[in-house]
Each structure stands twice: as C-alpha cells, then as structure tokens.
Amino acid sequence: MQPLRGITVVSLEQAIAAPYATRQLADLGARVIKVERPGPGDFARAYDSRVDGMSSHFVWTNRNKESLTLDFKAPEGRAILDGLLASADVLVQNLAPGATQRAGLGFDDLHEKHPRLIVCDISGYGLGGPYEDMKAYDLMVQSEAGLLSVTGTDTDVAKVGISVSDIAAGMYAYSSVLAALLERGRTGEGVHLDVSMLEATVEWMGFPLYYSYDGAAPPPRAGAAHATIYPYGPFTAGDGTVVMMAIQNEREWRAFCERFMDDPGLAEDPRFDANAVRNENRDSLGALIAARFQDLTGDDAAARLAAVPLAHAHVNEMSDVWAHPQLSARGRWSSVDTPTGRVPALLPPAFTNPSPRMDPVPAAGEHTDAILGELGWDDDAIRELRTRHIV
C-alpha cells in the first residue's frame, strides 16, 4: 500500500521531528527529497555511531528518502530549491525559528507562487507569541509542557527516555499533511500547517491537566507505577524478577483478590473496595501484594496473572525487544540498506502488505547529481556548484 505514490515532498529538515514526519510519508510512497547542508548534512548524522558507524537516530528516521545537499542561501542554491518547489506537493521544514521566513520561504510568499503547495512548519513553540524565537530541543519542550512534573519518582523528576516531544510533533505533522492533501483534492489549494512541539506535547498531557483542573492537586510522580490507579505497576517476585501488572476496574480487582491473592475477602475491605481508596492506601495494599509476589517466581506470578486473567508484562531490556517473540511471530522485521551496510528495520505499524516500501537510508548528498540533472543542470555546471560548496 503506497497511496502517496506521485506525491513529492521537499523537506528542509534536521534532527528528529521533521525527519520522522517525512519518513512516515515516504513509507506511504511519497518521494521525499531531504535537503541537507553541503558537507556533513543533517547534524543528526553525527549524534552517535552505534549502527555500523551510523547514527541510531538517523537510521531510524531517514529510510526511503533522497538526499540533496544544498546551500539555498546562495542565489544558485535558491534557484535549485525554487525549481524543486515548482513541482512539489509539500514543503516540510524544522529549521531554526524564523529561518525560512527570513529566506522568503514562509507560507504567504510561497502560496503566491505555488498555490497548490502545502507548507508544514514544525517548530518548538509555533509562529507568534513570546516563545516564537526560542530554541526548543526535546527536553526543553518536555519541561515546558509539564511532562517532567509527572514523570519520575516522588523525589526526582525524569525525562521520558525517548524524544517524545519530537515524535509527537512529527506524528501531528504527518497526519496533518495527509489531511491537507485530502483538502487540496477538494479545493485545489495548498494550506499552511503550523505544528508546535509544545502544543503536540500538551495535547498528550490531557489526563494530568484535567486531573488537576481548577487548582486541584496534580497526579503525583509514581515511578513505573500508575499515578492514580492501583495496583498498576511493577512488583518483584521471589526470584528477583520484576513483573508489571495492571488492574483497571472493580471486576478485575475482585478476580485478582480471589485467584491471585487467594483472599476473596480483601476485595471488600473498606480500605481497598474502590480505586480511589486503593490509591489513597497504596502503601498498605502494596505491602500485601508484595508479600504475595515474594512467595512466587516471576514465571509463576505471570502464569497466575494470566489465569485470572489480568494484564501483565515483562520489563524488557533493549536486547529483549530485538528478540521479542510477538514481533517475530507476526513477521514485523525487515531490513534496509544504509551507506555502511544492511540493517534490520521494523515494518511500518499497521501495514499488512508483505512488501511495504523499505528503501535505503541515504548518504549525505547521495542523490544531488540525479536531482540536479532532473532540473536541467549539466555535469559541468554541477561540478562548478560543488567547487563553490553550493551543493
């Protein structure tokens, strides 16, 4: 399934948010031309060298793309970019705040020249407002959005271990571009999408925001446990294995007491007979549950939870995820080529087509000559551009 075949996306992208958005579009068949700095390219290429010498972040977010190195501030570079935009369907950018507007690449300027072009700006805090020009890396936005205030333990805040604000913005950009393509199909006009990492993350903060509505206390930081539902989190079995479990409703609570705790009467204890009071009395209830887990091995505890049945999970390390039996059983691993060799890659979520698009991760500038050739530049002219470091 490649419904975006025939759609061309030009992306002035770096780091994670925009590359993640455009990779999703590329997975659906769009032609994505990634515009990078001449020389080193996207600075995310140098974040680390864990994937056969390549950056883990870069390999994750850049398959299925073509790489054009280009200094679009130079007149010749700008002419090349204008040539690309003349036939493009979408422009995505997440450069420094204000960079594209200063270069005459804001929506108003572009819409006048290319009325069908969809322009998607991704930034930390959005266009306008007192934070417009602030640099916004993922941790900064997690902080501003209040995510750190509900993540961690009662004594220490913690960032989410993945770049969740970048990912949130990237996914809203991706889905919004799809919606804009549908809208353009009806109106014939491109639209402007202004995606803010802050707003994307605050949208995901809906539960703690409403939980603390009208001055109420926010949910406490509870480590790996749920902040307001109990029992819901990790418990350690007698052999040291950590088992994650969750109870969502009173039916499950009663079944848990009867079939796991071997104490049906516990369900009627007034300290524990509703989630609100279980949450208030989690220390005393947690001690009872912990003692039961200590009587069991991790495998025994998991088997008993499955027999109830209750939701439970392994607390996996990265090595466990690479070998996860469910991913293997569903055939979710494929592979992609990179400049340093072939590496495994997870198939796009939701795809059941046995052959989704899994094209290579490009080297910096790998497709520059071919793209310039499409725009009418001959070999001598391309050599001159290279000599002057314009491409």
SULLINGI-V463321 format. One record per pair of residues at least 4 apart in sequence whose ideal C-beta (glycine too) atoms are under 7 Angstrom apart, sorted by the first residue. I is the first residue (numbers start at 0). J is the second residue. D is the distance in Angstrom with one decimal. If there is no record, write none. Layout:
((I & J & D) (I & J & D))
This chain:
((0 & 350 & 6.6) (0 & 352 & 5.1) (1 & 27 & 6.0) (1 & 28 & 2.8) (1 & 356 & 5.9) (2 & 27 & 5.8) (2 & 28 & 6.4) (3 & 24 & 6.1) (3 & 27 & 4.3) (3 & 28 & 4.4) (3 & 29 & 3.9) (4 & 28 & 4.0) (6 & 29 & 4.4) (6 & 30 & 7.0) (6 & 88 & 4.8) (6 & 180 & 7.0) (7 & 30 & 4.7) (7 & 86 & 6.5) (7 & 87 & 4.7) (7 & 88 & 5.4) (8 & 21 & 5.7) (8 & 24 & 5.5) (8 & 29 & 5.1) (8 & 30 & 6.8) (8 & 31 & 4.6) (8 & 87 & 6.9) (8 & 88 & 6.8) (8 & 89 & 4.4) (8 & 91 & 6.2) (9 & 32 & 5.1) (9 & 34 & 6.6) (9 & 83 & 5.1) (9 & 84 & 6.1) (9 & 87 & 4.7) (9 & 90 & 5.2) (10 & 17 & 5.9) (10 & 21 & 4.7) (10 & 31 & 6.1) (10 & 32 & 6.9) (10 & 33 & 5.4) (10 & 34 & 6.5) (10 & 91 & 4.4) (10 & 92 & 6.9) (11 & 34 & 5.0) (11 & 92 & 4.0) (11 & 94 & 5.5) (11 & 99 & 6.8) (12 & 17 & 3.7) (12 & 18 & 5.0) (12 & 21 & 6.3) (12 & 33 & 6.1) (12 & 41 & 7.0) (12 & 91 & 6.4) (12 & 92 & 6.8) (12 & 93 & 5.8) (13 & 41 & 5.0) (13 & 42 & 6.0) (13 & 43 & 6.4) (13 & 93 & 6.5) (13 & 94 & 6.8) (14 & 43 & 5.2) (14 & 93 & 6.9) (14 & 165 & 6.9) (15 & 19 & 5.5) (15 & 43 & 6.8) (15 & 56 & 6.2) (15 & 60 & 6.1) (15 & 162 & 5.2) (15 & 165 & 3.8) (15 & 169 & 6.9) (16 & 20 & 6.7) (16 & 93 & 5.2) (16 & 121 & 5.0) (16 & 165 & 4.3) (16 & 168 & 4.4) (16 & 169 & 4.7) (16 & 196 & 6.4) (17 & 21 & 6.2) (17 & 91 & 5.3) (17 & 92 & 6.6) (17 & 93 & 3.8) (17 & 121 & 5.1) (17 & 169 & 6.9) (18 & 22 & 6.1) (18 & 60 & 4.0) (18 & 61 & 5.6) (19 & 60 & 4.8) (19 & 165 & 6.6) (19 & 166 & 6.1) (19 & 169 & 3.4) (20 & 24 & 6.9) (20 & 91 & 6.2) (20 & 121 & 7.0) (20 & 169 & 4.1) (20 & 172 & 3.8) (20 & 173 & 4.4) (21 & 25 & 6.1) (21 & 31 & 4.8) (21 & 64 & 7.0) (21 & 91 & 5.6) (22 & 26 & 6.3) (22 & 60 & 5.2) (22 & 61 & 6.3) (22 & 62 & 6.4) (22 & 63 & 6.6) (23 & 27 & 6.9) (23 & 173 & 4.2) (24 & 29 & 4.3) (24 & 31 & 6.2) (24 & 173 & 6.3) (24 & 176 & 6.4) (25 & 29 & 5.5) (25 & 31 & 4.4) (25 & 63 & 3.6) (25 & 64 & 5.6) (26 & 63 & 6.1) (26 & 347 & 4.5) (26 & 355 & 6.6) (26 & 356 & 5.9) (28 & 356 & 6.1) (31 & 63 & 6.7) (31 & 64 & 4.5) (31 & 65 & 6.9) (32 & 65 & 5.1) (32 & 67 & 5.6) (32 & 83 & 6.4) (32 & 370 & 6.4) (33 & 61 & 6.8) (33 & 64 & 4.7) (33 & 65 & 6.6) (33 & 66 & 5.0) (33 & 67 & 6.9) (34 & 67 & 5.4) (34 & 69 & 5.3) (35 & 40 & 3.8) (35 & 41 & 5.0) (35 & 66 & 5.9) (35 & 68 & 5.1) (35 & 363 & 5.7) (35 & 364 & 6.9) (36 & 40 & 5.9) (36 & 68 & 6.7) (37 & 68 & 4.5) (37 & 69 & 6.9) (37 & 70 & 5.6) (37 & 388 & 5.2) (37 & 389 & 6.9) (37 & 390 & 6.0) (39 & 44 & 6.6) (39 & 45 & 6.7) (39 & 363 & 6.7) (40 & 44 & 5.3) (40 & 66 & 6.8) (40 & 68 & 6.3) (40 & 363 & 3.1) (40 & 364 & 6.8) (41 & 57 & 6.9) (43 & 54 & 5.9) (43 & 56 & 5.0) (43 & 57 & 5.0) (44 & 54 & 5.4) (44 & 57 & 5.0) (44 & 363 & 6.5) (45 & 54 & 6.5) (46 & 54 & 4.4) (46 & 56 & 4.9) (46 & 57 & 7.0) (47 & 54 & 5.3) (47 & 55 & 5.6) (48 & 52 & 5.1) (48 & 53 & 6.7) (48 & 54 & 6.8) (49 & 55 & 4.7) (50 & 55 & 5.5) (50 & 58 & 4.7) (50 & 342 & 5.7) (51 & 337 & 7.0) (51 & 339 & 4.3) (51 & 340 & 5.2) (51 & 342 & 6.6) (52 & 339 & 4.8) (53 & 57 & 6.1) (53 & 58 & 5.3) (53 & 337 & 5.6) (53 & 338 & 7.0) (53 & 339 & 5.6) (54 & 58 & 6.6) (55 & 59 & 6.4) (56 & 60 & 6.4) (57 & 61 & 5.5) (58 & 337 & 6.0) (58 & 342 & 6.4) (58 & 360 & 5.4) (61 & 360 & 5.1) (61 & 361 & 6.9) (62 & 335 & 4.8) (62 & 344 & 6.6) (62 & 357 & 6.6) (62 & 358 & 6.2) (62 & 359 & 6.7) (62 & 360 & 5.1) (63 & 356 & 5.5) (63 & 358 & 4.5) (64 & 361 & 5.7) (65 & 361 & 6.2) (65 & 366 & 3.8) (65 & 370 & 6.6) (66 & 361 & 3.9) (66 & 362 & 6.6) (66 & 363 & 5.8) (66 & 364 & 5.7) (66 & 365 & 4.9) (66 & 366 & 5.6) (67 & 364 & 6.9) (67 & 366 & 6.0) (67 & 367 & 5.1) (67 & 370 & 5.0) (68 & 363 & 6.0) (68 & 364 & 3.6) (68 & 367 & 5.5) (68 & 390 & 5.4) (69 & 76 & 5.1) (69 & 79 & 6.0) (69 & 80 & 6.5) (69 & 390 & 5.6) (70 & 76 & 4.5) (70 & 388 & 6.8) (70 & 389 & 5.0) (71 & 76 & 4.4) (71 & 77 & 5.2) (71 & 80 & 4.4) (71 & 102 & 6.9) (72 & 76 & 6.5) (72 & 102 & 6.8) (73 & 77 & 6.8) (73 & 389 & 4.9) (74 & 78 & 6.5) (75 & 79 & 6.7) (75 & 384 & 6.3) (75 & 389 & 5.3) (76 & 80 & 6.5) (76 & 389 & 4.9) (77 & 81 & 6.2) (78 & 82 & 6.5) (79 & 83 & 6.7) (79 & 371 & 6.8) (79 & 374 & 6.3) (80 & 84 & 6.3) (81 & 85 & 6.5) (82 & 374 & 4.6) (83 & 87 & 5.8) (84 & 90 & 6.3) (84 & 109 & 6.8) (84 & 113 & 5.8) (84 & 116 & 6.4) (85 & 113 & 6.6) (87 & 116 & 6.3) (88 & 117 & 6.5) (89 & 117 & 4.6) (89 & 119 & 6.6) (89 & 176 & 5.7) (90 & 109 & 6.9) (90 & 116 & 6.1) (90 & 118 & 5.0) (90 & 119 & 6.9) (91 & 119 & 4.6) (91 & 121 & 7.0) (91 & 172 & 6.7) (92 & 99 & 5.2) (92 & 120 & 6.0) (93 & 121 & 4.0) (93 & 122 & 6.7) (94 & 98 & 4.1) (94 & 99 & 6.0) (96 & 122 & 5.7) (96 & 131 & 6.0) (96 & 132 & 4.8) (97 & 101 & 5.6) (97 & 132 & 6.3) (98 & 102 & 6.5) (99 & 104 & 3.9) (99 & 105 & 6.2) (100 & 105 & 4.2) (103 & 108 & 4.9) (104 & 108 & 6.7) (104 & 109 & 6.3) (105 & 109 & 6.9) (106 & 110 & 5.6) (106 & 118 & 4.5) (106 & 191 & 3.9) (107 & 111 & 6.9) (109 & 113 & 5.5) (109 & 116 & 5.7) (109 & 118 & 5.8) (110 & 114 & 5.9) (110 & 116 & 7.0) (110 & 189 & 6.4) (114 & 188 & 5.9) (114 & 189 & 6.3) (115 & 183 & 6.4) (115 & 187 & 6.6) (115 & 188 & 6.9) (115 & 189 & 5.1) (116 & 189 & 4.5) (117 & 176 & 6.3) (117 & 179 & 4.5) (117 & 180 & 6.9) (117 & 183 & 6.5) (117 & 189 & 4.5) (117 & 190 & 6.0) (117 & 192 & 7.0) (118 & 189 & 6.8) (118 & 191 & 5.3) (118 & 192 & 6.9) (119 & 172 & 5.4) (119 & 175 & 6.8) (119 & 176 & 5.7) (119 & 192 & 4.2) (119 & 194 & 6.5) (120 & 126 & 6.6) (120 & 192 & 6.9) (120 & 193 & 5.4) (120 & 194 & 6.8) (121 & 168 & 5.5) (121 & 172 & 5.3) (121 & 194 & 4.7) (122 & 135 & 6.9) (122 & 195 & 6.2) (123 & 133 & 6.3) (123 & 134 & 6.9) (123 & 135 & 2.0) (123 & 140 & 5.8) (123 & 196 & 5.0) (123 & 197 & 6.4) (124 & 128 & 6.5) (124 & 130 & 3.7) (124 & 131 & 6.1) (124 & 133 & 6.0) (124 & 135 & 5.9) (124 & 195 & 5.7) (124 & 197 & 5.1) (125 & 131 & 7.0) (125 & 193 & 5.6) (125 & 195 & 3.6) (125 & 198 & 6.4) (126 & 131 & 6.2) (126 & 193 & 5.3) (127 & 131 & 5.7) (135 & 139 & 5.3) (135 & 140 & 5.3) (135 & 196 & 5.8) (137 & 141 & 6.3) (137 & 162 & 4.2) (137 & 164 & 4.8) (137 & 165 & 5.0) (138 & 142 & 6.4) (138 & 158 & 5.4) (139 & 143 & 6.4) (140 & 144 & 5.9) (140 & 164 & 4.0) (140 & 196 & 4.5) (140 & 197 & 5.5) (140 & 200 & 5.7) (141 & 146 & 4.3) (141 & 147 & 5.7) (141 & 158 & 5.6) (141 & 159 & 6.4) (141 & 163 & 6.7) (141 & 164 & 5.5) (141 & 200 & 6.7) (142 & 147 & 5.3) (143 & 197 & 5.8) (144 & 164 & 6.9) (144 & 197 & 5.8) (144 & 200 & 3.9) (144 & 201 & 5.0) (144 & 204 & 5.9) (145 & 149 & 6.9) (145 & 204 & 5.9) (145 & 207 & 7.0) (146 & 150 & 5.9) (146 & 159 & 6.5) (146 & 200 & 6.2) (146 & 204 & 6.4) (147 & 156 & 4.3) (147 & 158 & 6.2) (148 & 156 & 6.6) (148 & 217 & 6.7) (149 & 207 & 4.9) (149 & 217 & 6.6) (149 & 218 & 5.7) (149 & 220 & 6.1) (149 & 226 & 6.6) (150 & 156 & 6.5) (150 & 157 & 5.1) (150 & 159 & 6.1) (150 & 220 & 6.5) (151 & 155 & 5.0) (151 & 156 & 4.4) (151 & 157 & 3.5) (151 & 220 & 4.7) (152 & 220 & 5.7) (152 & 222 & 4.8) (153 & 219 & 6.4) (153 & 220 & 5.7) (156 & 220 & 6.9) (159 & 163 & 4.5) (161 & 166 & 6.8) (162 & 166 & 6.0) (163 & 167 & 6.1) (164 & 168 & 6.4) (164 & 196 & 4.6) (164 & 199 & 6.8) (164 & 200 & 4.5) (165 & 169 & 6.1) (165 & 196 & 6.7) (166 & 170 & 6.2) (167 & 171 & 6.5) (167 & 199 & 3.8) (167 & 200 & 5.3) (167 & 203 & 5.7) (168 & 172 & 6.2) (168 & 194 & 5.4) (168 & 196 & 4.3) (168 & 199 & 4.4) (169 & 173 & 6.3) (170 & 174 & 6.3) (171 & 175 & 5.8) (171 & 194 & 5.4) (171 & 199 & 4.9) (172 & 176 & 6.3) (172 & 192 & 6.8) (172 & 194 & 4.6) (173 & 177 & 6.8) (174 & 178 & 6.5) (175 & 179 & 6.2) (175 & 192 & 4.8) (175 & 194 & 6.6) (176 & 180 & 6.5) (176 & 192 & 6.8) (177 & 181 & 6.8) (178 & 182 & 6.4) (179 & 183 & 6.2) (179 & 190 & 5.0) (179 & 192 & 6.2) (180 & 184 & 6.6) (182 & 186 & 6.1) (182 & 190 & 6.2) (183 & 187 & 6.5) (183 & 188 & 6.3) (183 & 189 & 5.9) (194 & 199 & 6.7) (195 & 199 & 6.5) (196 & 200 & 6.2) (197 & 201 & 6.1) (198 & 202 & 6.3) (200 & 204 & 6.5) (204 & 208 & 5.3) (205 & 209 & 6.1) (206 & 210 & 6.0) (207 & 211 & 6.2) (207 & 217 & 5.8) (207 & 218 & 5.2) (210 & 215 & 7.0) (210 & 217 & 6.6) (210 & 218 & 5.3) (210 & 227 & 6.8) (211 & 215 & 5.0) (211 & 216 & 6.5) (211 & 217 & 4.0) (218 & 226 & 3.7) (218 & 227 & 5.3) (219 & 226 & 5.7) (221 & 225 & 6.5) (221 & 226 & 4.6) (223 & 232 & 5.4) (223 & 233 & 4.8) (224 & 231 & 6.3) (224 & 232 & 2.9) (224 & 233 & 6.9) (225 & 229 & 6.9) (225 & 231 & 3.7) (225 & 232 & 5.9) (227 & 278 & 5.8) (228 & 274 & 6.0) (228 & 278 & 6.9) (229 & 274 & 6.8) (229 & 277 & 4.6) (229 & 278 & 4.7) (229 & 281 & 4.7) (229 & 284 & 6.8) (230 & 244 & 6.7) (230 & 246 & 5.6) (230 & 284 & 6.8) (230 & 288 & 5.7) (231 & 245 & 4.5) (231 & 246 & 6.2) (232 & 243 & 6.8) (233 & 241 & 5.0) (233 & 243 & 5.3) (233 & 314 & 6.4) (234 & 242 & 5.7) (234 & 244 & 6.5) (234 & 288 & 6.1) (234 & 289 & 6.1) (234 & 292 & 4.5) (235 & 239 & 6.6) (235 & 241 & 5.4) (235 & 292 & 6.2) (236 & 240 & 4.6) (236 & 242 & 5.9) (236 & 292 & 5.1) (236 & 295 & 5.3) (236 & 296 & 5.6) (236 & 297 & 4.2) (236 & 300 & 4.9) (237 & 293 & 4.8) (237 & 294 & 6.2) (237 & 295 & 6.0) (237 & 296 & 6.1) (238 & 296 & 4.6) (238 & 297 & 5.8) (240 & 296 & 6.8) (240 & 297 & 2.5) (241 & 314 & 4.6) (242 & 297 & 5.7) (242 & 300 & 5.0) (242 & 301 & 5.9) (242 & 311 & 6.0) (243 & 311 & 6.3) (243 & 312 & 4.4) (243 & 314 & 5.7) (244 & 304 & 5.7) (244 & 309 & 6.0) (244 & 310 & 6.7) (244 & 311 & 4.5) (245 & 310 & 4.4) (246 & 251 & 4.7) (246 & 252 & 5.3) (246 & 255 & 5.8) (246 & 309 & 6.6) (247 & 251 & 5.9) (249 & 253 & 6.4) (250 & 254 & 6.5) (251 & 255 & 6.0) (251 & 309 & 6.0) (252 & 256 & 6.6) (252 & 266 & 5.9) (253 & 257 & 6.4) (253 & 266 & 4.4) (254 & 258 & 5.6) (254 & 307 & 5.1) (255 & 259 & 5.0) (255 & 260 & 6.4) (255 & 307 & 6.1) (255 & 309 & 6.1) (256 & 260 & 4.9) (256 & 262 & 5.6) (256 & 263 & 5.7) (256 & 265 & 4.3) (256 & 266 & 4.1) (257 & 263 & 4.4) (258 & 306 & 6.5) (258 & 307 & 4.8) (259 & 303 & 5.2) (259 & 304 & 6.3) (259 & 307 & 5.8) (260 & 265 & 5.8) (260 & 291 & 5.6) (265 & 271 & 6.4) (266 & 272 & 6.7) (267 & 272 & 5.8) (268 & 272 & 6.3) (270 & 276 & 5.9) (270 & 280 & 4.7) (270 & 283 & 6.7) (271 & 276 & 6.4) (271 & 277 & 5.0) (271 & 280 & 6.5) (271 & 284 & 5.5) (272 & 276 & 6.7) (273 & 277 & 6.9) (274 & 278 & 6.0) (275 & 279 & 6.6) (276 & 280 & 6.0) (277 & 281 & 6.6) (277 & 284 & 5.8) (280 & 284 & 5.5) (281 & 285 & 5.3) (282 & 286 & 6.8) (284 & 288 & 6.4) (285 & 289 & 5.9) (286 & 290 & 6.5) (287 & 291 & 6.9) (288 & 292 & 6.5) (289 & 293 & 6.5) (292 & 300 & 5.7) (295 & 299 & 4.1) (295 & 300 & 4.4) (295 & 303 & 6.9) (296 & 300 & 6.9) (297 & 301 & 6.3) (298 & 302 & 6.3) (299 & 303 & 6.3) (300 & 304 & 6.3) (301 & 305 & 6.3) (301 & 311 & 5.8) (302 & 306 & 6.4) (304 & 309 & 4.7) (304 & 311 & 4.2) (305 & 311 & 6.9) (313 & 319 & 6.8) (315 & 319 & 3.6) (315 & 320 & 5.4) (317 & 321 & 6.7) (318 & 322 & 6.8) (319 & 323 & 6.5) (323 & 327 & 6.7) (324 & 328 & 5.9) (325 & 329 & 6.3) (326 & 331 & 4.4) (326 & 332 & 6.4) (331 & 345 & 5.9) (331 & 346 & 5.2) (332 & 343 & 5.5) (332 & 345 & 6.4) (333 & 344 & 5.6) (333 & 346 & 5.4) (333 & 357 & 5.1) (334 & 341 & 5.2) (334 & 342 & 6.3) (334 & 343 & 5.2) (334 & 344 & 5.8) (335 & 342 & 6.4) (335 & 344 & 4.5) (335 & 357 & 5.2) (335 & 359 & 5.9) (335 & 360 & 6.1) (336 & 341 & 5.3) (336 & 359 & 3.9) (337 & 342 & 5.8) (337 & 359 & 6.4) (337 & 360 & 4.4) (338 & 362 & 4.1) (344 & 357 & 6.3) (346 & 350 & 5.7) (346 & 355 & 5.8) (347 & 355 & 5.6) (350 & 355 & 4.6) (361 & 365 & 4.4) (361 & 366 & 6.4) (364 & 390 & 7.0) (366 & 370 & 5.4) (367 & 371 & 6.2) (367 & 390 & 5.1) (368 & 372 & 6.2) (368 & 381 & 5.8) (369 & 373 & 6.7) (370 & 374 & 6.8) (371 & 376 & 4.0) (371 & 381 & 5.3) (371 & 390 & 7.0) (372 & 376 & 6.4) (376 & 380 & 4.7) (376 & 381 & 5.3) (378 & 382 & 6.4) (379 & 383 & 6.6) (380 & 384 & 6.6) (381 & 385 & 6.5) (382 & 386 & 6.4) (383 & 387 & 6.5) (384 & 389 & 4.4) (384 & 390 & 4.6) (385 & 390 & 5.9))
